[in-house]
Amino acid sequence: MTARSFADDVRSRTDAQLRRLVLRRPDLARPAPADLTGLAARAATRPSVQRAIEALEADTLRVLEAVLVADDKSAAGLLGVAQKTVAPQLRSLQELGLLWRSSTGLTPARAVAEVLPEPAHLGPTARELGVRPPADIAATIEQCSDATRGALGRLRWAGPRVTFSSNGARAVRDELLEASLAASVAEDTAVLPREVGLALRDGRLYEDALSRPDAASAALDPAAVDAAGGSAAYDLLVRVEELADLWSSERPRVLRSGGLGVKDHRAATTALEVSPEIAAFVIEIAAASGLVGRTVDAVPVFLPTAEYDEWLDAEPAHRWRLLAQTWWTTLRAPSLCTDADQPGGPLNVLAPEATWPLLRTRRHEVLGVLAALKPGRPATLEEVGELLRWHLPMRLPRSAPTRAAIVLREAEWLGLVATGAVTSAGRALVGGTEPAPALPTPIDELLVQADLTAVAPGALSDDLRRFMHRAAEVESRGAATVYRFTPTSVRTVLDGGADADDVLERLRGASRTPLPQPLEYLVGDVARRHGQTRIGAAGCYLRSDDEASLQAILGDRSLAPLQLRRIAPTVLVSPAPATTVLEMLRDHRHTPVAESATGTVVGTGPGKDRAPTPRAPQAVQVSLVDEPLAERLVAAMRAGERDRPEPAAGPRIPSTEPSVTRSLLQEAVGSSARVWIGYAEPSGELRRGLFRPRRIEGGRVSGLISPNEQDPEHPRTFSIHRITGIVEVA
């Protein structure tokens, strides 16, 4: 069956076909059209058509271009394939409302030619350019000079427009114009007619027809890919904790611009033992997840938030899931903080300007094309670029950068991609289900060695890893982590309130072998000297049973700012706060501990000061167009269509939206049809008439109007905003 117009085609569709149209083009449902005429008018507007075309894959787009160049029956020949090969694309384009069933076959909607003015990089037709190409284009080209034939060869698969600037090039232009192989559109610019372009290509639109790119690498074991991704996810969790521990004590200041200073970024890079790019990523993802934030003090600093304490108590998979889902939705772009090639140089980490909405969209697109491959199938960066350009040919032409390298790098740090393939957790994230990383199985044992080192042969449990982070220093990382015990690291764990027996008992419980004597001696020696000098809050006071130790402190000139004085052989006092005295003594290689009013040792590990949890930016909530909504929408439009009056003599003309009015007028111009319109005169009087539109320019439409079919027509121009409604003539 054929239709009289695009609107008639839409109205004649079944409910199932209308639901598919709305589901594939969800912009048509916002706001809901009143009836099927309104749906057709909106589907024919250029913005909606452009969104639909931009979502087409390359093969479907090329079929649409072939229909634009010729017709649906010639599309297969123009693409060099069999007719059955293009049949699925033709059905898809008709379902999308980009083609409709006219008396001559499948016809592109009016706005398609506006969105694709040069399909397949071919120029306008000779008729549109006002030239008459030679009857035998190939023979005429053969008679041209070598320079002209060479120029035409370079233009074969390129765009139709060319600028001739030099004298030699102008001679080529003149020869092309004289042979009617080109039309002049400016002083030094000419365009090849569509017929000439097709002749140069031997009647083909593209060199490679409809060949879909694919990843050439052999598939990997999906379990191995997941394991590699889980290892990266574990490393990210450890680095976020290390960052929070660092900032609990270091407390970097917030710049006036709102970001993190370069010096503090470098300090985090050194402490985490990673590259500046990974450090920036860890900081940005932790901040976007609400785990670190800025205080509201007079001199604001960055600190972990109360949200971080809750996150720390959660299961590892839950902790990772928060980071992954934050990355999937955030507008933050850590790469802007380390890219020295961007204009103006890199931004400060956590700077308010370090946002990039395009990058969030590109994350979805890159992981989407990887998830479309078979499980375990890796793809190189070049292959990802080709896949992206195939899936999004309108948005990613050859000259546009894909930014896939940035996305793949961050996805690997998160464990969503490993060895070039998307992990199961990455597939779940793309599919909208809850991702679960294949985190390494935690172990609770160490290999303690006589050289004061301990080897963790795998991923440690949270409790043991956090204990080792305080009690030892990381010497090397990898599949096995090597820790080294030093006097400083042992003092750190003792400062947290533990004693020597606690430390040794914890290590004995984790060690596969008996603890070596050097480690026991180290812990015992540090513990004997640890806490000999005690500090209280008496303004404050220092006491020690070792009078020589107090004398050494009293004689240390570098401690003069504390204004220490002896009040007893074993007691010193200072007007400074206890925390200040404690920090200065430790900075000058003394080993005091803090005590309470009852004389018990008080732990002075990392403080629990917390920054307020930053407010997440309010996201725009957009409800999806799903099957139930599409069904309700189609039912409402059917009801609205039944309520529309039949366009008979003296019809009632309902009010229509300006976009609907403009679209229906453009349809009438293209088909030379008449429509009933209601309009407001300058005096405010409302009238109606039978209008034959001829031309639309800007916001005005010109044509012939009469009160009814019997009366003569006369020319009239209307402002479109003064047309109150429109009804097609049956």
C-alpha positions in Angstrom: 0.0 0.0 0.0 1.2 3.5 -0.8 0.5 6.8 1.0 -0.3 10.3 -0.3 2.2 12.0 2.0 4.6 11.3 4.9 1.8 12.2 7.4 -0.6 9.8 5.7 2.1 7.1 5.9 2.5 7.6 9.6 -1.3 7.6 10.2 -1.7 4.3 8.3 0.8 2.4 10.4 -0.3 -0.3 12.8 -0.1 0.2 16.6 3.0 -2.1 16.7 4.7 -0.1 14.0 3.9 3.2 15.8 5.3 1.8 19.1 8.6 0.8 17.3 8.8 4.3 15.8 8.5 5.9 19.2 10.9 3.5 20.9 13.6 4.0 18.2 13.1 7.8 18.1 12.3 8.7 21.8 12.5 12.4 21.1 9.1 12.1 19.4 7.5 11.3 22.8 8.7 14.5 24.6 6.2 16.2 24.9 3.6 13.7 23.9 1.9 14.6 20.6 -1.9 15.1 20.7 -2.6 12.8 17.7 -0.9 11.0 14.9 -0.8 14.1 12.7 1.3 15.8 15.4 3.5 12.8 15.6 4.1 12.8 11.8 4.8 16.6 11.8 7.3 16.2 14.6 9.0 13.2 13.0 9.4 15.3 9.8 11.2 18.2 11.5 14.8 18.7 10.8 16.1 18.4 14.4 14.3 15.1 14.9 15.4 13.7 11.6 19.0 14.8 12.3 19.0 13.0 15.6 17.7 9.8 13.9 20.3 10.0 11.2 23.2 10.6 13.6 22.3 7.4 15.4 22.5 5.3 12.2 25.3 2.8 11.6 27.4 3.2 8.5 25.7 0.5 6.4 22.2 1.9 7.1 23.4 5.4 6.4 24.9 4.4 3.1 21.6 2.7 2.0 19.8 6.0 2.9 22.3 8.0 0.9 21.8 5.6 -2.1 18.0 6.2 -1.9 18.6 9.9 -1.9 20.9 9.7 -4.9 18.6 7.4 -6.9 15.7 5.4 -5.4 15.1 2.3 -3.3 15.3 0.0 -6.3 18.7 1.3 -7.4 20.3 1.4 -3.9 21.8 -2.1 -4.1 23.4 -1.4 -7.5 24.9 1.9 -6.3 26.5 0.1 -3.3 27.6 -2.9 -5.3 25.6 -5.5 -3.4 22.6 -7.7 -4.0 19.1 -6.4 -3.4 18.5 -8.8 -0.5 21.6 -7.3 1.2 20.0 -3.8 1.5 16.5 -5.1 2.4 17.0 -5.1 6.2 18.4 -1.5 6.1 15.4 -0.4 3.9 13.0 -1.9 6.4 14.8 -0.3 9.3 14.8 3.1 7.6 11.1 2.8 7.0 10.5 1.8 10.5 12.4 4.9 11.7 10.3 7.1 9.6 13.2 8.3 7.4 11.6 6.6 4.4 7.9 6.5 3.5 5.8 4.5 1.0 5.0 6.9 -1.9 3.5 5.9 -5.3 7.1 5.7 -6.7 8.5 3.5 -4.0 10.3 4.2 -0.7 10.9 8.0 -0.6 13.1 9.9 1.9 11.3 12.2 4.3 11.6 15.9 3.3 14.2 16.8 6.0 16.6 13.9 5.1 17.9 15.8 2.1 18.4 18.9 4.3 20.5 16.9 6.8 22.4 15.1 4.0 22.9 17.8 1.3 25.8 15.9 -0.2 25.1 12.2 0.1 28.2 10.0 -0.2 30.2 13.2 -0.8 28.4 13.8 -4.1 27.4 17.3 -5.3 23.9 18.5 -6.4 22.5 17.3 -9.6 23.3 19.0 -12.9 19.8 20.4 -13.1 20.1 22.0 -9.7 23.4 23.5 -10.7 22.0 24.7 -14.0 24.5 22.9 -16.2 24.0 20.2 -18.9 26.7 17.5 -18.6 28.0 15.8 -21.7 26.1 12.7 -22.9 29.2 10.5 -22.6 30.9 11.8 -19.4 33.7 9.1 -19.5 34.6 9.9 -23.1 34.7 13.6 -22.3 37.0 13.0 -19.4 39.4 11.0 -21.6 39.7 13.9 -23.9 40.8 16.3 -21.1 44.4 17.2 -20.4 46.5 15.2 -18.0 46.3 17.9 -15.3 42.5 17.8 -15.5 42.3 14.1 -15.4 44.7 14.0 -12.4 42.5 16.6 -10.6 39.4 14.5 -11.3 41.1 11.4 -10.0 41.9 13.1 -6.7 38.3 14.2 -6.4 36.9 10.8 -7.2 36.1 9.8 -3.5 36.5 13.2 -2.0 34.0 16.0 -1.7 32.5 17.6 -4.8 33.7 21.2 -4.1 37.2 22.3 -5.0 39.0 25.7 -4.8 41.4 26.7 -7.6 43.9 29.2 -6.3 47.0 29.0 -8.6 47.2 29.8 -12.2 47.6 26.2 -13.2 44.7 25.2 -11.1 42.5 27.9 -12.7 43.4 26.5 -16.1 42.0 23.1 -14.9 38.9 24.9 -13.6 38.3 26.6 -16.9 38.7 23.3 -18.8 36.2 21.6 -16.4 33.7 24.5 -16.9 34.1 24.5 -20.6 33.4 20.7 -20.8 30.4 21.1 -18.5 32.0 18.7 -16.0 31.7 21.3 -13.2 29.7 24.3 -12.3 31.1 27.6 -10.9 29.7 28.5 -7.5 32.3 31.2 -6.5 35.2 33.1 -8.1 37.7 30.3 -7.4 35.3 27.5 -6.4 33.6 24.9 -8.6 31.4 21.9 -7.8 31.1 18.6 -9.7 27.6 17.6 -10.6 26.3 14.4 -9.1 26.3 12.7 -12.5 30.0 13.5 -13.0 30.9 12.2 -9.5 29.0 8.9 -10.2 30.7 8.5 -13.5 34.2 9.0 -11.9 33.2 6.3 -9.4 32.0 3.9 -12.1 28.4 4.1 -10.7 29.4 3.2 -7.1 28.9 5.4 -4.0 31.7 3.8 -1.9 34.8 1.8 -2.4 34.1 -0.7 0.4 30.3 -1.1 0.0 28.8 -2.4 3.3 31.8 -4.2 4.9 31.6 -4.0 8.7 34.9 -3.7 10.5 35.8 -6.2 13.2 38.6 -6.9 15.7 41.3 -9.1 14.1 42.9 -10.5 17.3 42.1 -14.0 18.5 39.8 -14.2 21.4 41.3 -14.5 24.9 40.0 -16.6 27.8 37.2 -14.5 29.3 38.1 -15.8 32.8 41.7 -14.5 32.3 40.3 -11.1 31.2 38.1 -10.9 34.2 41.0 -11.9 36.5 43.2 -9.1 35.1 40.4 -6.6 35.5 39.8 -7.7 39.0 43.5 -7.2 39.9 43.3 -3.6 38.5 40.1 -3.0 40.5 41.8 -4.2 43.7 44.8 -1.9 43.1 42.3 1.1 42.6 40.7 0.3 46.0 44.1 0.2 47.7 45.1 3.5 46.1 41.9 5.3 47.2 42.6 4.2 50.8 46.2 5.3 50.6 45.1 8.7 49.3 42.6 9.1 52.2 45.3 8.1 54.7 47.7 10.6 53.2 45.2 13.4 53.3 44.1 12.6 56.8 47.6 13.7 58.0 48.9 16.0 55.2 45.7 18.0 54.7 46.5 19.8 51.4 45.1 23.3 51.1 42.4 24.2 48.6 43.5 26.8 46.0 41.6 30.0 45.7 40.4 28.7 42.3 39.0 25.7 44.1 41.5 23.0 42.9 44.4 21.1 44.3 47.9 22.6 44.1 50.6 21.1 41.8 52.8 20.5 44.8 50.1 18.4 46.5 49.4 16.5 43.2 53.1 15.6 43.1 53.0 14.6 46.7 50.1 12.2 46.1 51.9 10.8 43.0 55.0 10.0 45.1 53.0 8.6 48.0 50.9 6.4 45.8 53.9 5.4 43.7 52.0 5.9 40.4 52.2 8.1 37.4 50.7 11.7 37.6 47.9 10.5 35.3 46.9 7.7 37.7 47.2 10.0 40.7 44.9 12.6 39.1 42.4 9.8 38.2 42.4 8.4 41.7 41.9 11.9 43.3 39.1 12.9 40.8 37.2 9.6 41.1 37.4 9.7 44.9 36.2 13.2 45.0 33.4 12.5 42.5 32.3 9.5 44.6 32.1 11.8 47.7 34.9 10.1 49.5 37.1 13.2 49.8 36.0 16.8 49.9 36.9 20.3 51.1 36.3 21.6 54.6 34.4 24.9 55.2 37.1 26.4 57.5 38.6 29.8 57.0 41.5 28.1 55.3 39.8 25.1 53.6 41.7 21.9 53.1 41.0 18.5 51.5 40.0 15.7 53.8 38.2 12.3 53.7 34.5 12.7 54.3 32.2 10.9 56.7 31.0 9.0 53.6 34.5 7.6 53.3 34.2 5.9 56.7 31.0 4.1 55.7 32.6 3.2 52.3 35.6 1.7 54.1 33.4 -0.6 56.2 31.6 -2.0 53.1 32.5 -5.1 51.1 35.3 -4.6 48.5 32.8 -5.3 45.6 30.5 -2.6 46.9 33.3 -0.2 47.3 34.5 -0.8 43.7 30.9 -0.6 42.4 30.6 3.0 43.7 33.8 4.1 41.9 32.8 2.4 38.6 29.2 3.8 38.5 30.5 7.2 39.4 33.0 7.1 36.5 30.2 6.0 34.2 28.0 9.0 35.0 30.4 11.8 36.1 31.2 14.8 33.9 34.7 15.1 35.5 37.6 14.6 33.1 40.9 13.7 34.9 42.8 13.7 31.6 42.4 17.5 31.4 44.6 17.8 34.5 47.6 16.1 32.9 47.3 16.9 29.2 50.1 19.4 28.5 49.0 19.6 24.8 45.6 21.2 25.4 45.3 25.0 24.9 46.3 26.8 28.1 48.1 23.7 29.5 46.8 21.2 32.0 44.2 22.2 34.6 44.7 21.7 38.4 43.3 18.5 39.7 39.8 19.0 41.2 39.6 22.4 39.5 35.9 23.3 38.8 36.7 23.7 35.0 37.9 20.0 34.7 34.6 18.8 33.3 33.9 17.5 29.8 30.3 16.3 29.0 31.5 14.8 25.7 33.8 12.4 27.5 30.9 10.8 29.4 29.1 10.1 26.1 32.3 8.8 24.6 32.8 6.4 27.6 29.4 4.9 26.8 30.2 4.6 23.1 33.7 3.1 23.5 32.6 0.4 26.0 29.5 -0.1 24.0 31.4 -1.1 20.8 33.7 -3.3 22.9 30.8 -5.0 24.6 29.3 -5.8 21.2 32.3 -8.0 20.4 32.3 -11.6 21.6 33.4 -12.2 25.2 37.2 -12.1 25.5 37.7 -10.6 22.0 40.3 -7.8 22.3 40.5 -4.8 20.1 43.5 -2.4 19.4 43.1 1.3 19.7 42.9 1.6 15.9 40.2 -1.1 15.7 38.2 0.7 18.4 38.4 3.9 16.3 37.2 2.0 13.2 34.3 0.5 15.2 33.3 3.8 16.6 33.3 5.4 13.2 31.2 2.6 11.8 28.7 2.8 14.5 28.6 6.7 14.5 29.6 7.8 11.0 27.8 11.1 11.3 29.2 12.1 14.7 32.7 10.8 14.1 34.0 11.6 10.6 37.6 10.7 9.7 39.0 14.1 10.7 37.4 14.0 14.2 39.4 12.6 17.2 37.7 9.6 18.9 39.3 10.2 22.4 39.1 6.4 22.7 42.7 6.3 24.2 41.6 8.3 27.2 38.5 6.1 27.8 40.4 2.8 27.4 43.1 4.0 29.8 40.7 5.0 32.5 38.6 1.8 32.0 41.7 -0.3 32.5 42.5 1.5 35.8 39.0 0.7 36.9 39.1 -3.0 35.7 36.3 -2.6 33.2 38.8 -3.3 30.3 41.8 -5.6 30.5 44.2 -6.7 27.8 42.2 -4.8 25.3 38.9 -6.7 26.0 35.9 -5.7 28.1 35.5 -7.6 31.3 32.2 -9.2 32.5 31.9 -6.2 35.0 32.2 -3.8 32.0 29.5 -5.7 30.1 27.2 -5.5 33.1 27.8 -1.7 33.4 27.1 -1.2 29.7 23.9 -3.3 30.0 22.6 -1.4 33.0 22.9 -4.3 35.4 24.9 -4.4 38.7 28.6 -4.9 37.9 30.6 -7.3 40.0 34.4 -7.4 39.6 36.4 -10.6 39.8 38.5 -9.4 42.7 41.4 -11.6 43.7 40.7 -14.0 46.5 42.1 -12.3 49.7 44.7 -14.2 51.8 45.6 -13.7 55.4 49.2 -14.8 55.5 52.7 -13.4 55.1 56.2 -14.7 54.4 58.3 -12.9 57.1 62.0 -13.0 56.4 65.1 -12.4 58.5 66.2 -9.3 56.5 63.2 -7.4 58.1 61.0 -7.8 55.1 57.7 -9.6 54.6 56.3 -10.9 51.3 52.5 -10.9 50.7 52.1 -13.6 48.0 48.8 -12.2 46.9 46.0 -9.8 47.7 45.8 -9.4 51.5 42.6 -9.2 53.4 41.5 -5.7 54.3 42.5 -6.1 58.0 45.9 -7.5 57.4 46.7 -5.1 54.5 45.7 -2.0 56.7 47.8 -3.3 59.6 50.8 -3.8 57.3 50.3 -0.3 55.8 50.9 1.1 59.3 53.5 -1.3 60.5 55.8 -1.5 57.4 56.8 0.4 54.3 56.0 -0.9 50.8 59.2 -1.7 49.1 57.8 -3.1 45.8 54.5 -3.9 44.3 53.3 -6.5 41.8 51.8 -10.0 42.0 53.6 -10.2 45.4 54.0 -7.1 47.6 57.2 -6.7 49.6 57.0 -4.8 52.9 60.0 -3.6 54.9 59.9 -3.1 58.7 61.8 0.0 59.8 62.0 1.9 63.2 59.8 4.6 61.7 57.1 2.2 60.6 57.1 0.3 63.9 56.8 3.7 65.8 53.9 4.5 63.5 51.9 1.4 64.5 52.9 2.0 68.2 51.6 5.6 67.9 48.2 4.1 67.1 47.9 2.7 70.6 49.3 -0.8 70.1 52.2 -2.2 72.2 55.0 -4.5 71.2 53.1 -7.7 72.2 50.1 -6.7 70.0 52.4 -6.1 67.0 54.3 -9.3 67.4 51.1 -11.4 68.1 49.5 -10.0 64.9 52.6 -10.9 62.8 52.9 -14.4 64.3 49.2 -15.0 63.4 49.9 -14.1 59.8 53.4 -15.5 59.3 53.7 -19.0 57.8 57.0 -19.4 59.7 58.3 -18.4 63.2 59.1 -14.7 63.4 62.9 -14.1 62.9 64.9 -12.7 65.8 65.9 -9.5 64.0 62.2 -8.5 63.7 61.5 -9.3 67.4 64.6 -7.3 68.4 63.5 -4.3 66.2 60.0 -4.2 67.7 61.2 -4.7 71.2 63.9 -2.0 70.9 61.6 0.5 69.4 58.9 -0.3 72.1 61.4 0.2 74.9 62.3 3.6 73.8 58.9 4.4 72.6 56.9 6.5 75.0 59.7 7.1 77.5 58.7 10.8 77.3 55.0 11.4 77.9 53.0 14.6 77.1 49.8 15.6 78.9 47.4 18.5 78.7 48.5 20.5 81.7 49.2 23.4 79.5 51.1 21.0 78.6 53.5 18.9 80.7 56.3 16.4 79.8 57.3 13.7 82.2 59.9 10.9 82.0 61.6 8.6 84.5 64.8 9.2 82.4 66.1 12.5 83.7 68.9 12.5 81.0 66.2 12.3 78.3 64.4 15.3 79.7 67.7 17.2 80.0 68.4 16.5 76.3 65.0 17.9 75.4 65.5 20.9 77.6 68.9 21.6 76.0 67.7 21.3 72.4 67.8 24.9 71.1 65.5 24.0 68.2 62.7 23.4 70.7 63.0 26.9 72.2 59.6 28.0 70.7 58.0 25.6 73.1 59.3 27.6 76.1 60.0 24.4 78.1 61.0 24.7 81.8 61.7 22.1 84.5 59.3 21.9 87.4 60.6 18.7 88.8 63.5 16.3 88.1 61.2 14.2 85.9 58.7 16.9 84.7 58.8 19.7 82.1 56.0 22.0 81.2 55.2 24.2 78.2 52.5 26.8 77.5 52.0 25.3 74.0 49.2 22.9 73.2 50.0 19.2 73.7 49.5 18.4 70.0 52.0 21.1 69.0 54.6 19.8 71.5 54.1 16.2 70.4 54.6 17.1 66.7 57.7 19.2 67.3 59.4 16.6 69.5 58.8 14.0 66.9 60.0 16.2 64.1 63.3 16.6 66.1 63.8 12.8 66.5 62.4 12.4 70.0 59.9 9.6 70.6 57.2 10.8 73.0 53.7 9.5 73.3 50.5 11.2 74.6 48.8 10.2 77.8 45.5 10.8 79.4 44.8 12.4 82.8 44.9 8.9 84.3 48.4 8.2 82.8 47.3 5.7 80.1 48.8 6.0 76.6 46.5 7.7 74.1 46.7 6.7 70.5 47.8 9.5 68.1 47.4 7.8 64.7 45.7 9.5 61.8 43.0 11.9 63.0 39.3 11.4 62.4 38.6 15.0 61.3 36.4 14.8 58.3 35.3 17.1 55.6 31.5 17.4 54.8 30.4 15.0 52.1 30.2 17.1 48.9 26.8 17.5 47.4 26.4 15.6 44.2 25.4 17.8 41.3 21.7 17.5 40.6 21.3 15.3 37.5 18.5 15.9 35.0 16.1 13.1 35.4 14.8 11.9 32.1 12.3 9.0 32.1 13.0 6.4 29.4 10.6 5.6 26.6 9.9 2.0 27.3 7.2 -0.4 25.9 4.5 0.5 28.5 5.0 4.2 27.9 5.0 3.7 24.1 1.8 1.7 24.3 0.0 4.4 26.3 1.3 7.1 24.0 0.0 5.3 20.9 -3.4 4.7 22.5 -3.7 8.4 23.4 -2.7 9.5 19.9 -5.3 7.1 18.4 -7.9 8.6 20.6 -6.8 12.1 19.6 -6.9 11.1 15.9 -10.5 9.9 16.3 -11.5 13.2 17.8 -10.1 15.2 14.9 -12.9 16.4 12.6 -12.9 15.1 9.1 -11.6 17.8 6.7 -14.8 18.5 4.9 -16.5 21.8 3.9 -16.3 24.2 6.7 -13.9 22.0 8.9 -13.1 22.7 12.5 -9.5 23.6 12.6 -7.9 22.5 15.9 -5.0 24.5 17.4 -1.5 23.1 16.4 2.0 23.8 17.6 4.1 26.1 15.5 6.6 23.3 14.7 3.7 21.1 13.5 2.3 24.0 11.5 5.6 24.6 9.8 6.2 21.0 9.0 2.8 20.5 7.5 3.2 23.6 5.4 6.6 22.3 4.1 5.0 19.0 3.2 2.3 20.9 1.3 4.9 23.0 -0.5 6.8 19.8 -1.6 3.6 18.1 -2.9 1.8 21.3 -4.2 -1.1 20.4 -2.0 -3.7 22.6 -0.3 -4.5 22.8 3.4 -7.1 24.4 5.6 -5.6 27.0 7.9 -6.9 29.2 10.7 -5.1 32.5 11.0 -5.3 35.7 12.9 -5.6 39.0 11.1 -3.6 42.0 12.2 -6.8 43.4 13.7 -7.0 40.2 15.9 -10.0 38.7 14.0 -9.7 34.9 13.5 -10.4 33.6 10.0 -9.9 30.4 8.0 -9.2 29.5 4.4 -8.1 27.0 1.9 -4.3 27.7 1.4 -1.9 26.5 -1.3 1.6 27.3 0.1 4.3 28.1 -2.4 7.4 29.2 -0.5 8.6 29.3 3.1 11.3 31.8 4.0 12.3 32.4 7.6 9.2 32.7 9.7 6.9 33.6 6.8 5.0 31.5 4.2 3.6 32.7 0.9 1.0 31.2 -1.4 -2.6 31.4 -2.7 -5.6 31.4 -0.4 -9.4 31.3 -0.9 -12.3 31.1 1.5 -13.4 27.7 0.0 -13.0 25.5 -3.0 -15.4 27.5 -5.2 -13.9 31.0 -4.7 -10.9 32.2 -6.6 -7.5 32.2 -5.0 -5.4 35.3 -4.3 -1.8 35.7 -3.2 -1.2 36.1 0.5 1.8 36.0 2.9 1.5 34.9 6.6 3.7 34.9 9.6 3.7 31.3 10.7 3.2 32.3 14.3 -0.2 33.9 13.2 -1.5 30.6 11.8 -3.5 29.1 14.7 -4.1 25.7 13.2 -3.8 23.5 10.1 -5.7 20.5 8.6 -4.8 18.6 5.5 -7.3 18.4 2.7 -8.6 14.8 2.1 
